[in-house]
Amino acid sequence: MSTEYLMGDVGNVLEALLGTADGPRQEAEKHLRKLTVETPAEILLVLAQIGAQGVGGFQLDHRLLALILLRRLAFKPISGLFLNSTSQHATAPFDVIRETTRGRIETVLCAGLKDEMDTRMRKGLGKCAAGWVQESSARHRPLLALPPVLLELTTSPHPFHRFTPFQLLDMTPTLLVDSVSDPLPAPQLAQILLAGMNDPSVDVRVEAIKAVRSVLMEGVTGKEREEIGADLLHQAFRSLPRLPPEPLSHALVPLVDLASVHPNLYLPTLHDILPYLLSLISPPSGSTNHQFSPYPPSNLPTEQWEEIANPATEILLSLCELRPGQLGEWENGKVPRELVGLLIGRQVGSFDEDCQDWLDTTNLDEEDEDYPVFAEEALDRLANALGGTTILPALSNQVESLLTQQDWRCRYCALVAIAAVAEGCLEELQPRIRDVLRIISPTAKDPHARVRYAFLQCIGQLCSDCEGTMQKEYADDVLQVCLALLEDPVTRVRTHSAACLTNFFQDVELESFASYLDSLVRSLMTQFQAGPLFLQEQVLATMSNVALGALESFAPYYRDVMDLNVHTLATATSEAQQKLQGRAMECATLIGSAVGKATFASDAVKLAQLMITIQNNLQSDDKRSAYLMDAWTSLCQTLGDDFEPFLPQVIPPLLEAASYKPPKMDVLLSSFEESTPDSEDALVASNTSEMDEKVQAFENLTLYAFTMRGKFQPWLMKSMELSLEGLVDKHSEGVREAAAFLVPGLLQVAKDSRVWNDSPNNLIEVFQRVINAMTKETDPSFLALLYKSFTDSLHVISLSLPPQLSTLLLKTTEAHLRDLESRRIDRELQSEYMDEADREIYMEEQEDEDSALDQIENALFMVLQFNEDGAMEEKVEELKRLKGEVRKRGLDGGEGGEEI
């Protein structure tokens, strides 16, 4: 097969695709697709020859692009290319070319891997070869020519040759098992990996560590992993100290993956691993004199140190989370004791001493990208993993000393550290709250504004995490200090005091704050008048929570607060005030809910009219949209049937949001970006907000359907169509879940309005499509939700299903039960090869399956309730027996449930 006649054509395509002009690039893509449909074998071969062997004398970028095109074109179905001209299903070029052509292409790729000398070109070749192996193996066609080449390359004198076997093992970890006539024994594979980790070349050593990760996670059985894994991991850590900083950061990342999935591999050599990781986390020296840990400070620049410290910290945190006993007890608690100090030290050193920018900030919605959140999140995870018995002593050793330091950063970080660990240390912290408050109370009057801010952060977090202890036992202390700090000279501190009150009022009884209610409301109103905008926004959010805590006791303040909200809605119309208007809608509807319909009714119409005006003037990405949705639902729940006149304004925008369909992404074959998805149905990243709105729209439609019932009837058909489509939405789990909850609500609407009494076909279609969705579903957790939706729907209509639907349901259910039984039997057979991490993963899957079995049982029970057919009853009983058999299978430790 000659490809010379295509060389010029393909060269022109490559030149155009590398250009910057969109028109020629698009034309080149069309031409390349046309050539591929007409001569698939020749096109793939010429791309391989250009890329892997440099045929045609093309430049490096052209050759790399040829390899990318080869990998993407070969395995992607192309319109116009068919295996069977009768059925005309689009087929990938690889699947239509002859085996001899596939062999020639693979020979070219292998030759390139052996002969290519340019390191960048070799990496591109490796990616292309790995992709070819993966796709070929998926078609049960191992690439037998490649393993001998890789084994030969491991002994090459050139480091860029020795790099390639590990690159391919990283990307295709089963290569030396699946693509050879005699699978390589695990010990022999381990020797290859060990040699790579001891290679003279830094690049080879790093790539070998990546290969170790992939092989241990995907390339061996659980038994083989136990046999070779710990030694490989130990050798990886022995090789790390010999790496320069930049490659060291890359080598640590694959070890993070192993820690999060196979933590047992670390346990035999903790004595070597843990001290080394802790030393990597020691931050560069700061300007404070406090001693955070026994480790010398890093001498690297901060950014370079973070590239190493972040994965090292992640490894330690994963081990603490997954093996808390071993990590917490090692050397009498050395890991948590030193890690707490290292994390606080990291945070202290991350702040600039000058915080004028923080004081001057006027837009609190913009995330502070410079804020050192890493350490706080790590402390939170550490506390949740190891608990208060271990963490609180380590934290106490640091906090009391830090609170006496002159450097405000030390005092600040001590307070936010307490806030960070509160949730994880709750059981041990609650009896010691009084001691904690005694220690931190002086900071409420700290001379530095940011420390006072941190005090409020700490108090607010304790209010949120301590299950009402702060509200029941220390309400006076909290309210007095928050009222005092609502008068702070620094606006951000005043704002945070209001935010702290929001946390306090989320879990509080009236008697805890009744004597402070008047002072709180008056102070908040004063702060609103004082501004600025971000303080006003927070005041309204806090006032909402105060009202919900006070309920009818808020009535004396209702008029003033409602007038304030109405005035804000009417006058705060600039773009900068969108969030303020949103908060005003939220506050107005929630205080109306708090005081009750009788008091609120006279303002509800005026409020609704203002909301309609805002709704009619919404812009794209308008901050008021989400607030408006929530405000309408709150109004509906308060007014009940009296909300009916507003439904025509509320429901159409929700239907529009629920109708949103993400656009398809036209993926350029020529893209050099490896993360670019190949699927034509891939979503554009910017669609996230629209999809979130779609989910919320479905949730709100559910609320309106259940609340308004028959009065929702005008929107029944459109809503039902959207919900049935949503059951099989391939873009969003959230949409599928919300749609499943909406279906029974809409059936209640149909029942109450009697609109389908003369149209039974509508009911039949609903259940037909719900059962069809069940039939296609493979995820046990969502299958459970679909069966629940079916059961609730049948309960609503309280009628027997037509025979054809009952038969379809039972057939579908039997298929799912057989599938679940097969999965569980497979697990039983694999159990002796599983390590603990594998077992945990499979046990989680089994729990999801148990939930599905429970919902299947409920659905079968509901079917029998409305069907007296003897044959149906016999079939249902047979399925229930099968369900019982499924329940008995699988890994030990499942629920096992009793039969009904």
Beta strands, then each sheet from edge to edge (+ up, - down):
strand 1: 78-82
strand 2: 90-91
sheet 1: 1+ 2-
end
